[in-house]
Amino acid sequence: MMRQWLAILFLAALTVPAWADLSKENYLRDNRILEEEIRLAGKPQVYFVFDLREKTAYIKARGISLRELRIKDFSRRGGPMAAAAYSLKEKKTFFKPGRETIKPRESKDNDNYKIEALELSDMPSRFTLVFDGGLRISIRPETEGVISGISNLFHSALRLLTRPLAMLWHAVRGKPYCAVDIVLNKNDARTIFWSFSEGSAAVVYHP
């Protein structure tokens, strides 16, 4: 019995330094990300924080949270994420929101018409945020009913086919690649699309 306890203590002694090093690495990484967030808070622009540890996303300005969004679920594939702020390059979606185009001098209904403004409900709830540094954050709504369930299943199957190819392509080219899938409430997803514009910055805290 004593030998068994000695063996357990010996194994524990071997693993503690490894866990300590990992904890220290995570601590330093989070500190670097926090420094980036503080730097963003010093600017007038709106920025975004995705805290995957707490399953919460924030829309912030000057360090003040303007909106808090609960992340229903998430997954991550690819290489490590940088402990730095990412800048949005592009928003990709199958159905881009748009308003009706009125040509100059075009008369419509005897000039009595209204130009429809885009509302939150016009925004897509399924899209991909493409950042610099090889980060891609795909947003999708949570399953609510048969139609959304089928759509989510289809897109999940599509990602299973395309993600490995994307990872391989970036690896061959020596480029970083990290894909994060986030599930949100439909209106929260639309809020992200509505609020995010090209050039906006984001930081990501991850486990």
ZADO-1210 file (C-alpha; in nm, 4 decimals, padded with zeros to 6 digits):
<atoms>
<atom x="00.0000" y="00.0000" z="00.0000" code="MET" pos="1"/>
<atom x="00.2811" y="00.2371" z="00.0882" code="MET" pos="2"/>
<atom x="00.4499" y="00.1676" z="-00.2446" code="ARG" pos="3"/>
<atom x="00.1307" y="00.2568" z="-00.4293" code="GLN" pos="4"/>
<atom x="00.1055" y="00.5912" z="-00.2486" code="TRP" pos="5"/>
<atom x="00.4720" y="00.6639" z="-00.3185" code="LEU" pos="6"/>
<atom x="00.4147" y="00.5885" z="-00.6873" code="ALA" pos="7"/>
<atom x="00.1139" y="00.8228" z="-00.6971" code="ILE" pos="8"/>
<atom x="00.3079" y="01.1008" z="-00.5253" code="LEU" pos="9"/>
<atom x="00.6008" y="01.0505" z="-00.7650" code="PHE" pos="10"/>
<atom x="00.3737" y="01.0800" z="-01.0702" code="LEU" pos="11"/>
<atom x="00.2071" y="01.3876" z="-00.9228" code="ALA" pos="12"/>
<atom x="00.5467" y="01.5463" z="-00.8691" code="ALA" pos="13"/>
<atom x="00.6285" y="01.4889" z="-01.2346" code="LEU" pos="14"/>
<atom x="00.3059" y="01.6423" z="-01.3632" code="THR" pos="15"/>
<atom x="00.2902" y="01.9507" z="-01.1401" code="VAL" pos="16"/>
<atom x="00.5698" y="02.1412" z="-01.3218" code="PRO" pos="17"/>
<atom x="00.4002" y="02.0795" z="-01.6571" code="ALA" pos="18"/>
<atom x="00.0676" y="02.2099" z="-01.5283" code="TRP" pos="19"/>
<atom x="00.2439" y="02.5026" z="-01.3633" code="ALA" pos="20"/>
<atom x="00.4158" y="02.5935" z="-01.6911" code="ASP" pos="21"/>
<atom x="00.0848" y="02.5686" z="-01.8776" code="LEU" pos="22"/>
<atom x="-00.0899" y="02.7859" z="-01.6200" code="SER" pos="23"/>
<atom x="00.1874" y="03.0443" z="-01.6411" code="LYS" pos="24"/>
<atom x="00.1684" y="03.0440" z="-02.0202" code="GLU" pos="25"/>
<atom x="-00.2080" y="03.0986" z="-02.0124" code="ASN" pos="26"/>
<atom x="-00.1657" y="03.3772" z="-01.7577" code="TYR" pos="27"/>
<atom x="00.0915" y="03.5568" z="-01.9731" code="LEU" pos="28"/>
<atom x="-00.1224" y="03.5125" z="-02.2842" code="ARG" pos="29"/>
<atom x="-00.4323" y="03.6557" z="-02.1147" code="ASP" pos="30"/>
<atom x="-00.2272" y="03.9489" z="-01.9858" code="ASN" pos="31"/>
<atom x="-00.1080" y="04.0278" z="-02.3384" code="ARG" pos="32"/>
<atom x="-00.4656" y="04.0141" z="-02.4688" code="ILE" pos="33"/>
<atom x="-00.5793" y="04.2378" z="-02.1815" code="LEU" pos="34"/>
<atom x="-00.3095" y="04.4882" z="-02.2755" code="GLU" pos="35"/>
<atom x="-00.4432" y="04.4885" z="-02.6313" code="GLU" pos="36"/>
<atom x="-00.7961" y="04.5457" z="-02.5029" code="GLU" pos="37"/>
<atom x="-00.6781" y="04.8371" z="-02.2878" code="ILE" pos="38"/>
<atom x="-00.5101" y="04.9855" z="-02.5940" code="ARG" pos="39"/>
<atom x="-00.8363" y="04.9574" z="-02.7905" code="LEU" pos="40"/>
<atom x="-01.0257" y="05.1176" z="-02.5016" code="ALA" pos="41"/>
<atom x="-00.8098" y="05.4257" z="-02.5447" code="GLY" pos="42"/>
<atom x="-00.9473" y="05.4843" z="-02.8942" code="LYS" pos="43"/>
<atom x="-01.2901" y="05.6271" z="-02.9866" code="PRO" pos="44"/>
<atom x="-01.3841" y="05.3354" z="-03.2142" code="GLN" pos="45"/>
<atom x="-01.6170" y="05.0543" z="-03.1156" code="VAL" pos="46"/>
<atom x="-01.4389" y="04.7215" z="-03.0653" code="TYR" pos="47"/>
<atom x="-01.5398" y="04.3650" z="-02.9873" code="PHE" pos="48"/>
<atom x="-01.4395" y="04.1108" z="-02.7254" code="VAL" pos="49"/>
<atom x="-01.5077" y="03.7399" z="-02.7658" code="PHE" pos="50"/>
<atom x="-01.4522" y="03.5720" z="-02.4296" code="ASP" pos="51"/>
<atom x="-01.4789" y="03.2024" z="-02.5114" code="LEU" pos="52"/>
<atom x="-01.3848" y="03.1109" z="-02.1544" code="ARG" pos="53"/>
<atom x="-01.6968" y="03.2774" z="-02.0162" code="GLU" pos="54"/>
<atom x="-01.9040" y="03.2156" z="-02.3317" code="LYS" pos="55"/>
<atom x="-01.9754" y="03.5860" z="-02.3664" code="THR" pos="56"/>
<atom x="-01.9234" y="03.8408" z="-02.6428" code="ALA" pos="57"/>
<atom x="-01.9086" y="04.2151" z="-02.5806" code="TYR" pos="58"/>
<atom x="-01.9515" y="04.5224" z="-02.7961" code="ILE" pos="59"/>
<atom x="-01.7446" y="04.7937" z="-02.6281" code="LYS" pos="60"/>
<atom x="-01.6360" y="05.1542" z="-02.6620" code="ALA" pos="61"/>
<atom x="-01.3874" y="05.3329" z="-02.4380" code="ARG" pos="62"/>
<atom x="-01.3803" y="05.0260" z="-02.2155" code="GLY" pos="63"/>
<atom x="-01.7566" y="05.0429" z="-02.1532" code="ILE" pos="64"/>
<atom x="-01.9716" y="04.7456" z="-02.2499" code="SER" pos="65"/>
<atom x="-02.2454" y="04.8620" z="-02.4884" code="LEU" pos="66"/>
<atom x="-02.3943" y="04.5176" z="-02.5377" code="ARG" pos="67"/>
<atom x="-02.3358" y="04.1768" z="-02.3812" code="GLU" pos="68"/>
<atom x="-02.4181" y="03.8671" z="-02.5866" code="LEU" pos="69"/>
<atom x="-02.4330" y="03.5127" z="-02.4540" code="ARG" pos="70"/>
<atom x="-02.2497" y="03.2508" z="-02.6582" code="ILE" pos="71"/>
<atom x="-02.4552" y="02.9321" z="-02.6703" code="LYS" pos="72"/>
<atom x="-02.1710" y="02.7131" z="-02.7929" code="ASP" pos="73"/>
<atom x="-01.8384" y="02.7340" z="-02.9738" code="PHE" pos="74"/>
<atom x="-01.5646" y="02.5210" z="-03.1275" code="SER" pos="75"/>
<atom x="-01.2192" y="02.5943" z="-03.2618" code="ARG" pos="76"/>
<atom x="-01.0067" y="02.4384" z="-03.5348" code="ARG" pos="77"/>
<atom x="-00.6648" y="02.5113" z="-03.6775" code="GLY" pos="78"/>
<atom x="-00.3591" y="02.6754" z="-03.5309" code="GLY" pos="79"/>
<atom x="-00.3197" y="02.8935" z="-03.2217" code="PRO" pos="80"/>
<atom x="-00.4637" y="03.2414" z="-03.1963" code="MET" pos="81"/>
<atom x="-00.2345" y="03.5363" z="-03.1513" code="ALA" pos="82"/>
<atom x="-00.2425" y="03.7287" z="-02.8250" code="ALA" pos="83"/>
<atom x="-00.3202" y="04.0434" z="-03.0192" code="ALA" pos="84"/>
<atom x="-00.6052" y="04.2492" z="-03.1574" code="ALA" pos="85"/>
<atom x="-00.7406" y="04.1363" z="-03.4932" code="TYR" pos="86"/>
<atom x="-00.8723" y="04.3727" z="-03.7592" code="SER" pos="87"/>
<atom x="-01.1802" y="04.2786" z="-03.9626" code="LEU" pos="88"/>
<atom x="-01.1098" y="04.2450" z="-04.3345" code="LYS" pos="89"/>
<atom x="-01.4440" y="04.1194" z="-04.4616" code="GLU" pos="90"/>
<atom x="-01.7897" y="03.9932" z="-04.3686" code="LYS" pos="91"/>
<atom x="-01.8948" y="03.6932" z="-04.5759" code="LYS" pos="92"/>
<atom x="-02.2544" y="03.5783" z="-04.6075" code="THR" pos="93"/>
<atom x="-02.4708" y="03.4062" z="-04.8680" code="PHE" pos="94"/>
<atom x="-02.7387" y="03.6741" z="-04.8483" code="PHE" pos="95"/>
<atom x="-02.6052" y="04.0263" z="-04.8226" code="LYS" pos="96"/>
<atom x="-02.8493" y="04.2848" z="-04.6860" code="PRO" pos="97"/>
<atom x="-02.9380" y="04.5612" z="-04.9278" code="GLY" pos="98"/>
<atom x="-03.1966" y="04.8236" z="-04.9987" code="ARG" pos="99"/>
<atom x="-03.3808" y="04.8987" z="-05.3175" code="GLU" pos="100"/>
<atom x="-03.1779" y="05.1148" z="-05.5546" code="THR" pos="101"/>
<atom x="-03.3434" y="05.4298" z="-05.6868" code="ILE" pos="102"/>
<atom x="-03.1848" y="05.5764" z="-05.9992" code="LYS" pos="103"/>
<atom x="-03.1377" y="05.9543" z="-06.0184" code="PRO" pos="104"/>
<atom x="-03.4390" y="06.1411" z="-06.1620" code="ARG" pos="105"/>
<atom x="-03.6399" y="05.8182" z="-06.1564" code="GLU" pos="106"/>
<atom x="-04.0028" y="05.8765" z="-06.0720" code="SER" pos="107"/>
<atom x="-04.1893" y="05.6166" z="-05.8730" code="LYS" pos="108"/>
<atom x="-04.5535" y="05.6317" z="-05.7706" code="ASP" pos="109"/>
<atom x="-04.5713" y="06.0004" z="-05.8676" code="ASN" pos="110"/>
<atom x="-04.2640" y="06.0775" z="-05.6571" code="ASP" pos="111"/>
<atom x="-04.4450" y="05.9668" z="-05.3423" code="ASN" pos="112"/>
<atom x="-04.2260" y="05.6873" z="-05.2141" code="TYR" pos="113"/>
<atom x="-04.0069" y="05.6038" z="-04.9185" code="LYS" pos="114"/>
<atom x="-03.6538" y="05.4684" z="-04.9229" code="ILE" pos="115"/>
<atom x="-03.6558" y="05.1678" z="-04.6919" code="GLU" pos="116"/>
<atom x="-03.3897" y="05.1799" z="-04.4242" code="ALA" pos="117"/>
<atom x="-03.2155" y="04.8601" z="-04.3265" code="LEU" pos="118"/>
<atom x="-03.3303" y="04.7278" z="-03.9915" code="GLU" pos="119"/>
<atom x="-03.1810" y="04.4717" z="-03.7559" code="LEU" pos="120"/>
<atom x="-03.4251" y="04.2130" z="-03.8900" code="SER" pos="121"/>
<atom x="-03.2741" y="04.2632" z="-04.2378" code="ASP" pos="122"/>
<atom x="-02.9318" y="04.1496" z="-04.1191" code="MET" pos="123"/>
<atom x="-02.8167" y="03.7906" z="-04.1767" code="PRO" pos="124"/>
<atom x="-02.7760" y="03.5650" z="-03.8738" code="SER" pos="125"/>
<atom x="-02.5288" y="03.3307" z="-04.0473" code="ARG" pos="126"/>
<atom x="-02.2003" y="03.4763" z="-04.1670" code="PHE" pos="127"/>
<atom x="-01.8230" y="03.4639" z="-04.1344" code="THR" pos="128"/>
<atom x="-01.5974" y="03.7386" z="-04.0024" code="LEU" pos="129"/>
<atom x="-01.2616" y="03.7282" z="-04.1817" code="VAL" pos="130"/>
<atom x="-00.9809" y="03.8922" z="-03.9861" code="PHE" pos="131"/>
<atom x="-00.6190" y="03.9579" z="-04.0594" code="ASP" pos="132"/>
<atom x="-00.3720" y="03.7104" z="-03.9148" code="GLY" pos="133"/>
<atom x="-00.5652" y="03.4095" z="-04.0483" code="GLY" pos="134"/>
<atom x="-00.8549" y="03.4227" z="-03.7998" code="LEU" pos="135"/>
<atom x="-01.2069" y="03.3406" z="-03.9180" code="ARG" pos="136"/>
<atom x="-01.5059" y="03.3548" z="-03.6837" code="ILE" pos="137"/>
<atom x="-01.8188" y="03.1905" z="-03.8204" code="SER" pos="138"/>
<atom x="-02.1446" y="03.2962" z="-03.6568" code="ILE" pos="139"/>
<atom x="-02.4636" y="03.0926" z="-03.6800" code="ARG" pos="140"/>
<atom x="-02.7993" y="03.1060" z="-03.4997" code="PRO" pos="141"/>
<atom x="-02.9004" y="02.8412" z="-03.2516" code="GLU" pos="142"/>
<atom x="-03.1410" y="02.5747" z="-03.3756" code="THR" pos="143"/>
<atom x="-03.5028" y="02.6831" z="-03.3495" code="GLU" pos="144"/>
<atom x="-03.7307" y="02.4462" z="-03.5353" code="GLY" pos="145"/>
<atom x="-03.6956" y="02.2047" z="-03.8241" code="VAL" pos="146"/>
<atom x="-03.5835" y="02.4509" z="-04.0924" code="ILE" pos="147"/>
<atom x="-03.3029" y="02.6054" z="-03.8895" code="SER" pos="148"/>
<atom x="-03.2019" y="02.2553" z="-03.7742" code="GLY" pos="149"/>
<atom x="-03.1677" y="02.1333" z="-04.1333" code="ILE" pos="150"/>
<atom x="-02.9768" y="02.4482" z="-04.2285" code="SER" pos="151"/>
<atom x="-02.7364" y="02.4093" z="-03.9359" code="ASN" pos="152"/>
<atom x="-02.6847" y="02.0433" z="-04.0194" code="LEU" pos="153"/>
<atom x="-02.6081" y="02.1260" z="-04.3824" code="PHE" pos="154"/>
<atom x="-02.3554" y="02.3949" z="-04.2929" code="HIS" pos="155"/>
<atom x="-02.1920" y="02.1705" z="-04.0314" code="SER" pos="156"/>
<atom x="-02.1448" y="01.8986" z="-04.2931" code="ALA" pos="157"/>
<atom x="-02.0055" y="02.1561" z="-04.5351" code="LEU" pos="158"/>
<atom x="-01.7526" y="02.2749" z="-04.2775" code="ARG" pos="159"/>
<atom x="-01.6389" y="01.9169" z="-04.2163" code="LEU" pos="160"/>
<atom x="-01.5476" y="01.8972" z="-04.5830" code="LEU" pos="161"/>
<atom x="-01.3956" y="02.2403" z="-04.6354" code="THR" pos="162"/>
<atom x="-01.2099" y="02.3077" z="-04.3091" code="ARG" pos="163"/>
<atom x="-00.9426" y="02.0366" z="-04.3520" code="PRO" pos="164"/>
<atom x="-00.8745" y="02.1620" z="-04.7054" code="LEU" pos="165"/>
<atom x="-00.8442" y="02.5210" z="-04.5826" code="ALA" pos="166"/>
<atom x="-00.6110" y="02.4159" z="-04.3013" code="MET" pos="167"/>
<atom x="-00.3944" y="02.2185" z="-04.5461" code="LEU" pos="168"/>
<atom x="-00.3851" y="02.5029" z="-04.7976" code="TRP" pos="169"/>
<atom x="-00.2720" y="02.7543" z="-04.5369" code="HIS" pos="170"/>
<atom x="-00.0165" y="02.5097" z="-04.3956" code="ALA" pos="171"/>
<atom x="00.1362" y="02.4541" z="-04.7399" code="VAL" pos="172"/>
<atom x="00.1627" y="02.8283" z="-04.7905" code="ARG" pos="173"/>
<atom x="00.3030" y="02.8779" z="-04.4412" code="GLY" pos="174"/>
<atom x="00.0123" y="03.1055" z="-04.3450" code="LYS" pos="175"/>
<atom x="-00.1654" y="03.1060" z="-04.0056" code="PRO" pos="176"/>
<atom x="-00.5201" y="02.9726" z="-03.9967" code="TYR" pos="177"/>
<atom x="-00.7653" y="02.9467" z="-03.7099" code="CYS" pos="178"/>
<atom x="-01.1406" y="02.8943" z="-03.7451" code="ALA" pos="179"/>
<atom x="-01.3835" y="02.9564" z="-03.4605" code="VAL" pos="180"/>
<atom x="-01.7505" y="02.8610" z="-03.4820" code="ASP" pos="181"/>
<atom x="-01.9850" y="03.0501" z="-03.2499" code="ILE" pos="182"/>
<atom x="-02.3544" y="02.9847" z="-03.1858" code="VAL" pos="183"/>
<atom x="-02.5689" y="03.2792" z="-03.0777" code="LEU" pos="184"/>
<atom x="-02.9301" y="03.3738" z="-03.0404" code="ASN" pos="185"/>
<atom x="-03.0572" y="03.4827" z="-03.3847" code="LYS" pos="186"/>
<atom x="-03.1002" y="03.8488" z="-03.2923" code="ASN" pos="187"/>
<atom x="-02.7640" y="03.8554" z="-03.1145" code="ASP" pos="188"/>
<atom x="-02.6022" y="03.7163" z="-03.4307" code="ALA" pos="189"/>
<atom x="-02.7708" y="03.9887" z="-03.6349" code="ARG" pos="190"/>
<atom x="-02.6453" y="04.2482" z="-03.3864" code="THR" pos="191"/>
<atom x="-02.2867" y="04.1339" z="-03.4441" code="ILE" pos="192"/>
<atom x="-02.3279" y="04.1690" z="-03.8225" code="PHE" pos="193"/>
<atom x="-02.4994" y="04.5078" z="-03.7823" code="TRP" pos="194"/>
<atom x="-02.2284" y="04.6448" z="-03.5516" code="SER" pos="195"/>
<atom x="-01.9154" y="04.5050" z="-03.7137" code="PHE" pos="196"/>
<atom x="-01.7629" y="04.7060" z="-03.9982" code="SER" pos="197"/>
<atom x="-01.4428" y="04.6563" z="-04.1947" code="GLU" pos="198"/>
<atom x="-01.1454" y="04.7740" z="-03.9960" code="GLY" pos="199"/>
<atom x="-01.3139" y="04.7127" z="-03.6610" code="SER" pos="200"/>
<atom x="-01.0897" y="04.5464" z="-03.4045" code="ALA" pos="201"/>
<atom x="-01.1549" y="04.2418" z="-03.1871" code="ALA" pos="202"/>
<atom x="-00.9740" y="04.0445" z="-02.9205" code="VAL" pos="203"/>
<atom x="-01.0413" y="03.6813" z="-02.8336" code="VAL" pos="204"/>
<atom x="-00.9919" y="03.5222" z="-02.4924" code="TYR" pos="205"/>
<atom x="-00.9835" y="03.1463" z="-02.5282" code="HIS" pos="206"/>
<atom x="-00.9401" y="02.8493" z="-02.2935" code="PRO" pos="207"/>
</atoms>
